[in-house]
């Protein structure tokens, strides 16, 4: 929160206190009376060195995130499709084409050509090598540079062994449509094709396997969030659970509802799956820390005295006033500084 906004917020609180008689308004020509003379039970607090945070609460929706479509690729006829809720596993099939399984591989590059001749290099070869190695097959040394991954005789032999195991012809060759390359483990959220459809069509839609919170924020609000930042998620039952901002969109979407304006998608992942395991889809509040000040001197907001000539002060139990500069405020406390303000100093708190 900016300093000007902090001062405005402090002013609002102090003004309210003044209306109720809780703050002292000074006039330069008025004698300074001791407000504690007739109130021996005056309330006090101490100046403390604390960490202050400013938070913002935004509305989000808990679920499995936005679904993404999956196409089969290749040729043939779809003969079996997965059930909604099925989870993709490396080396296992989600659907069948021409009554043959189409195993899932994980990677960033889909197969875009037929791999059959040893010596071919590329990132699609790297995907095949990585998955075979993860499934326990020996593929030899895999270069760090994906583009230099080579389809060697050793890779061909490993591919044949794996094909036999999963029920595919052990040709040692693989082409688009014979395997389904996904970015990672996902959950089938809906099935969009029917048995008998062409394998190249959209087959189903997938979401992450874990639950996430999706919120739409304005471009100005997006400046207060960053990937990797820690947040608190308030469940419908009021319980707060920790989460982490996993992604902040860069593309601005169109208006969503009258007066909504352009929005940016922010995705938050709960730190512990068990914290939201009992919820399916639910509205939540996302508490985001927008500013943090560590090790600053602070007092309760009610300890501030508004000066007629401008600014603020704190008051000792004896009545002496010490001018302060105000900074960030957080909930019931406000940052203060000044040459006469020290940690542990006792100040009067308005009631």
C-alpha positions as CSV (number, residue, x, y, z in Angstrom):
1,X,0.0,0.0,0.0
2,X,1.4,3.4,-0.9
3,X,2.4,5.9,1.8
4,X,-0.3,8.4,0.6
5,X,-3.0,5.7,0.9
6,X,-1.7,4.7,4.3
7,X,-1.9,8.2,5.5
8,X,-5.4,8.5,4.1
9,X,-6.5,5.4,5.9
10,X,-4.9,6.5,9.1
11,X,-6.6,9.9,8.8
12,X,-10.0,8.2,8.3
13,X,-9.6,6.1,11.5
14,X,-8.3,9.1,13.5
15,X,-11.2,11.3,12.2
16,X,-13.7,8.7,13.3
17,X,-12.1,8.5,16.7
18,X,-12.3,12.3,17.0
19,X,-16.0,12.2,16.4
20,X,-16.5,9.8,19.3
21,X,-14.2,11.8,21.6
22,X,-11.4,9.2,21.3
23,X,-8.7,11.5,19.9
24,X,-7.3,14.8,21.1
25,X,-7.6,17.8,18.7
26,X,-4.9,20.5,19.6
27,X,-5.2,24.2,19.0
28,X,-2.0,26.2,19.0
29,X,-3.6,28.9,21.3
30,X,-5.1,26.5,23.8
31,X,-3.5,25.4,27.0
32,X,-2.4,21.8,27.2
33,X,-4.4,20.1,29.8
34,X,-3.5,16.7,31.2
35,X,-6.2,14.4,29.9
36,X,-5.2,11.7,32.4
37,X,-5.7,14.0,35.5
38,X,-9.3,13.0,35.9
39,X,-8.8,9.4,34.6
40,X,-6.3,7.5,36.7
41,X,-7.3,4.4,34.8
42,X,-6.1,5.7,31.4
43,X,-5.4,3.0,29.0
44,X,-1.9,2.7,27.6
45,X,0.2,0.7,25.1
46,X,3.9,0.4,24.3
47,X,5.7,1.3,21.1
48,X,6.6,-2.1,19.6
49,X,9.0,-3.2,16.9
50,X,7.0,-5.5,14.7
51,X,6.5,-6.8,11.2
52,X,3.5,-5.2,9.4
53,X,1.7,-6.6,6.4
54,X,-1.0,-5.3,4.1
55,X,-3.3,-7.9,2.7
56,X,-6.0,-7.9,0.0
57,X,-8.8,-10.4,-0.3
58,X,-10.0,-11.5,-3.8
59,X,-12.7,-14.0,-4.7
60,X,-11.8,-17.2,-6.4
61,X,-13.2,-20.6,-7.3
62,X,-11.8,-23.9,-6.1
63,X,-11.9,-26.7,-8.6
64,X,-9.6,-28.6,-11.0
65,X,-8.9,-25.5,-13.1
66,X,-9.7,-24.7,-16.7
67,X,-10.1,-27.8,-19.0
68,X,-7.8,-28.2,-22.0
69,X,-8.8,-30.2,-25.1
70,X,-6.8,-33.3,-26.2
71,X,-6.7,-34.6,-29.8
72,X,-5.7,-38.1,-30.7
73,X,-3.7,-37.4,-33.8
74,X,-2.8,-40.0,-36.5
75,X,-5.3,-42.1,-38.4
76,X,-7.7,-44.9,-37.4
77,X,-11.0,-45.2,-35.6
78,X,-11.5,-44.6,-31.9
79,X,-12.7,-47.8,-30.3
80,X,-12.5,-46.9,-26.5
81,X,-12.5,-43.8,-24.4
82,X,-11.7,-43.0,-20.8
83,X,-14.2,-42.4,-18.0
84,X,-14.5,-38.9,-16.5
85,X,-12.2,-38.7,-13.6
86,X,-9.6,-41.1,-15.0
87,X,-6.0,-40.0,-14.4
88,X,-3.3,-40.2,-17.1
89,X,-0.3,-42.4,-16.1
90,X,3.0,-42.7,-17.9
91,X,3.1,-45.8,-20.2
92,X,-0.7,-46.5,-19.8
93,X,-3.5,-45.9,-22.3
94,X,-6.4,-43.6,-21.8
95,X,-8.1,-44.6,-25.1
96,X,-7.8,-47.1,-27.9
97,X,-7.6,-46.7,-31.7
98,X,-8.4,-49.6,-34.0
99,X,-8.7,-51.7,-30.8
100,X,-5.1,-51.0,-29.9
101,X,-4.0,-49.1,-26.8
102,X,-2.6,-45.6,-27.2
103,X,-0.1,-45.3,-24.3
104,X,0.5,-41.9,-22.6
105,X,4.0,-40.4,-22.6
106,X,4.9,-37.2,-20.7
107,X,6.8,-34.4,-22.4
108,X,6.8,-31.0,-23.9
109,X,7.1,-32.0,-27.6
110,X,4.4,-34.2,-29.3
111,X,5.5,-36.7,-31.9
112,X,5.5,-34.9,-35.2
113,X,7.1,-37.6,-37.5
114,X,7.6,-41.3,-37.7
115,X,10.7,-42.4,-35.8
116,X,12.1,-45.5,-37.5
117,X,15.7,-45.0,-38.8
118,X,18.5,-44.9,-36.3
119,X,20.5,-41.7,-36.3
120,X,17.5,-39.4,-36.3
121,X,17.9,-36.6,-33.8
122,X,15.4,-34.1,-32.2
123,X,13.3,-33.2,-29.2
124,X,10.7,-35.8,-30.1
125,X,13.4,-38.4,-29.8
126,X,14.2,-36.9,-26.4
127,X,10.6,-37.4,-25.2
128,X,10.8,-41.1,-26.2
129,X,14.1,-41.6,-24.5
130,X,13.0,-39.9,-21.3
131,X,9.8,-41.9,-21.0
132,X,11.5,-45.3,-21.7
133,X,14.2,-44.5,-19.1
134,X,11.5,-43.5,-16.6
135,X,9.7,-46.8,-17.3
136,X,12.9,-48.7,-16.5
137,X,14.4,-49.3,-19.9
138,X,18.1,-48.7,-20.9
139,X,18.4,-46.1,-23.6
140,X,22.0,-45.0,-23.2
141,X,23.3,-41.5,-22.6
142,X,20.8,-38.8,-23.3
143,X,22.3,-35.4,-24.2
144,X,21.3,-32.3,-22.2
145,X,20.4,-30.6,-25.4
146,X,17.0,-32.1,-26.5
147,X,17.7,-31.3,-30.1
148,X,20.8,-33.7,-30.0
149,X,18.9,-36.7,-28.6
150,X,19.5,-39.6,-31.0
151,X,17.3,-42.5,-32.0
152,X,20.0,-45.1,-31.6
153,X,19.9,-48.9,-31.9
154,X,19.8,-49.1,-28.1
155,X,16.7,-46.9,-28.1
156,X,15.1,-49.0,-30.8
157,X,15.7,-52.2,-28.7
158,X,14.2,-50.5,-25.6
159,X,11.2,-49.4,-27.6
160,X,10.6,-52.9,-28.9
161,X,10.7,-54.3,-25.3
162,X,8.2,-51.7,-24.1
163,X,5.9,-52.2,-27.1
164,X,5.7,-55.9,-26.3
165,X,4.8,-55.2,-22.7
166,X,2.0,-52.8,-23.5
167,X,0.4,-54.9,-26.3
168,X,1.7,-53.1,-29.3
169,X,3.5,-54.6,-32.3
170,X,7.2,-54.7,-31.4
171,X,8.4,-52.9,-34.5
172,X,10.9,-50.5,-32.8
173,X,9.1,-47.8,-34.7
174,X,6.7,-45.1,-33.5
175,X,4.7,-42.4,-35.2
176,X,2.1,-39.8,-34.3
177,X,-1.2,-41.3,-33.1
178,X,0.5,-44.4,-31.7
179,X,1.3,-42.7,-28.4
180,X,-0.4,-39.7,-26.7
181,X,2.1,-37.1,-25.4
182,X,0.8,-35.0,-22.5
183,X,2.6,-32.3,-20.5
184,X,2.2,-34.4,-17.3
185,X,-0.3,-36.2,-15.1
186,X,-3.8,-34.9,-15.8
187,X,-7.4,-35.8,-15.0
188,X,-10.1,-36.4,-17.6
189,X,-12.7,-33.7,-16.9
190,X,-15.1,-34.6,-19.9
191,X,-15.3,-36.8,-22.9
192,X,-16.1,-35.0,-26.1
193,X,-15.9,-37.9,-28.7
194,X,-17.8,-41.1,-29.2
195,X,-16.5,-44.5,-30.2
196,X,-16.3,-44.6,-34.0
197,X,-14.9,-41.1,-34.2
198,X,-11.8,-40.4,-36.2
199,X,-8.6,-40.6,-34.1
200,X,-7.6,-37.1,-35.2
201,X,-10.6,-35.4,-33.6
202,X,-10.8,-33.9,-30.2
203,X,-11.3,-36.8,-27.8
204,X,-11.6,-35.5,-24.3
205,X,-10.7,-32.6,-22.1
206,X,-8.3,-32.7,-19.2
207,X,-7.4,-30.6,-16.1
208,X,-4.7,-30.9,-13.4
209,X,-5.0,-33.8,-11.1
210,X,-4.9,-31.6,-8.0
211,X,-7.4,-28.9,-7.0
212,X,-6.5,-25.3,-7.7
213,X,-8.1,-21.9,-7.1
214,X,-8.7,-19.8,-10.2
215,X,-9.4,-16.1,-9.8
216,X,-9.9,-13.4,-12.4
217,X,-8.2,-10.1,-11.5
218,X,-8.1,-6.7,-13.2
219,X,-4.7,-5.7,-14.8
220,X,-4.2,-3.2,-12.0
221,X,-4.8,-5.9,-9.3
222,X,-2.4,-8.2,-11.1
223,X,0.4,-6.0,-10.2
224,X,0.0,-7.0,-6.6
225,X,0.4,-10.7,-7.3
226,X,3.5,-12.7,-8.4
227,X,4.2,-16.3,-9.2
228,X,5.5,-18.2,-6.1
229,X,4.0,-15.8,-3.6
230,X,2.4,-17.3,-0.5
231,X,-1.3,-16.7,0.2
232,X,-4.1,-17.8,2.5
233,X,-7.2,-19.4,1.2
234,X,-10.4,-19.0,3.2
235,X,-12.7,-22.0,2.8
236,X,-16.5,-21.7,2.9
237,X,-16.4,-22.8,6.5
238,X,-14.1,-19.9,7.4
239,X,-10.9,-21.9,7.9
240,X,-7.7,-20.5,6.4
241,X,-5.3,-22.8,4.6
242,X,-2.0,-22.0,3.0
243,X,-1.5,-21.8,-0.8
244,X,1.0,-20.6,-3.4
245,X,0.4,-18.6,-6.6
246,X,1.4,-21.1,-9.3
247,X,0.7,-18.9,-12.4
248,X,-0.2,-15.4,-13.3
249,X,-1.6,-15.0,-16.8
250,X,-0.1,-12.5,-19.3
251,X,-3.0,-12.4,-21.7
252,X,-5.8,-10.0,-21.0
253,X,-9.2,-11.6,-21.6
254,X,-12.3,-9.8,-22.8
255,X,-15.1,-8.5,-20.6
256,X,-16.8,-11.1,-18.4
257,X,-20.2,-9.7,-17.5
258,X,-21.5,-6.2,-17.4
259,X,-18.9,-3.7,-16.0
260,X,-16.3,-6.5,-15.4
261,X,-13.8,-5.1,-17.8
262,X,-10.6,-7.0,-18.9
263,X,-9.4,-9.7,-16.6
264,X,-6.2,-11.7,-16.1
265,X,-6.3,-15.3,-14.8
266,X,-4.4,-16.2,-11.6
267,X,-4.1,-19.8,-10.4
268,X,-3.4,-20.7,-6.8
269,X,-2.4,-24.2,-5.7
270,X,-3.2,-25.3,-2.1
271,X,0.0,-26.3,-0.3
272,X,-1.6,-29.4,1.1
273,X,-4.1,-31.5,-0.9
274,X,-5.8,-32.7,2.3
275,X,-6.8,-29.1,3.2
276,X,-9.4,-29.1,0.4
277,X,-9.9,-32.9,-0.1
278,X,-13.5,-32.6,1.3
279,X,-14.4,-29.9,-1.3
280,X,-15.3,-30.4,-4.9
281,X,-16.1,-27.0,-6.3
282,X,-16.5,-24.1,-3.9
283,X,-16.1,-20.3,-3.7
284,X,-13.0,-19.2,-1.6
285,X,-11.4,-15.9,-0.6
286,X,-7.7,-15.5,-1.5
287,X,-5.8,-13.3,0.9
288,X,-2.7,-11.8,-0.8
289,X,0.0,-9.9,1.0
290,X,0.5,-6.8,-1.1
291,X,3.1,-5.1,1.1
292,X,5.4,-6.1,4.0
293,X,7.4,-4.0,6.4
294,X,9.8,-5.8,8.8
295,X,11.1,-4.5,12.1
296,X,9.3,-1.2,12.2
297,X,8.1,0.7,15.2
298,X,4.3,0.6,15.5
299,X,1.5,1.6,17.9
300,X,-2.3,0.8,17.9
301,X,-4.2,3.1,15.6
302,X,-6.1,4.4,18.7
303,X,-2.8,5.9,20.1
304,X,-2.6,8.5,17.3
305,X,-3.6,12.1,18.1
306,X,-4.6,14.3,15.2
307,X,-3.0,17.7,15.3
308,X,-5.0,20.7,14.2
309,X,-2.0,22.1,12.3
310,X,-1.6,18.8,10.5
311,X,0.1,15.5,11.2
312,X,-0.1,13.2,14.2
313,X,1.4,12.7,17.6
314,X,1.4,10.2,20.4
315,X,0.8,11.1,24.0
316,X,2.6,10.0,27.1
317,X,0.6,9.2,30.3
318,X,1.8,12.5,31.7
319,X,0.2,14.4,28.8
320,X,3.3,15.2,26.8
321,X,2.9,15.0,23.0
322,X,5.5,13.7,20.7
323,X,5.1,14.3,17.0
324,X,5.3,11.2,14.7
325,X,5.5,10.4,11.1
326,X,3.1,7.6,10.1
327,X,3.8,4.9,7.5
328,X,2.1,1.7,6.7
329,X,-0.9,0.6,8.6
330,X,-2.0,-3.0,9.1
331,X,-5.3,-4.0,10.7
332,X,-5.1,-2.3,14.1
333,X,-1.6,-1.0,14.1
334,X,0.3,1.7,12.3
335,X,4.0,2.3,11.6
336,X,5.4,5.4,13.4
337,X,8.8,7.1,13.4
338,X,10.3,10.3,14.9
339,X,13.3,11.5,16.9
340,X,11.5,11.1,20.2
341,X,9.9,7.7,19.4
342,X,11.7,4.7,20.8
343,X,10.8,1.0,21.3
344,X,9.1,0.4,24.7
345,X,7.8,3.9,25.1
346,X,4.4,4.0,26.9
347,X,1.6,5.9,25.1
348,X,-2.0,6.7,25.8
349,X,-4.6,4.7,23.9
350,X,-8.0,6.3,23.3
351,X,-11.0,4.4,24.5
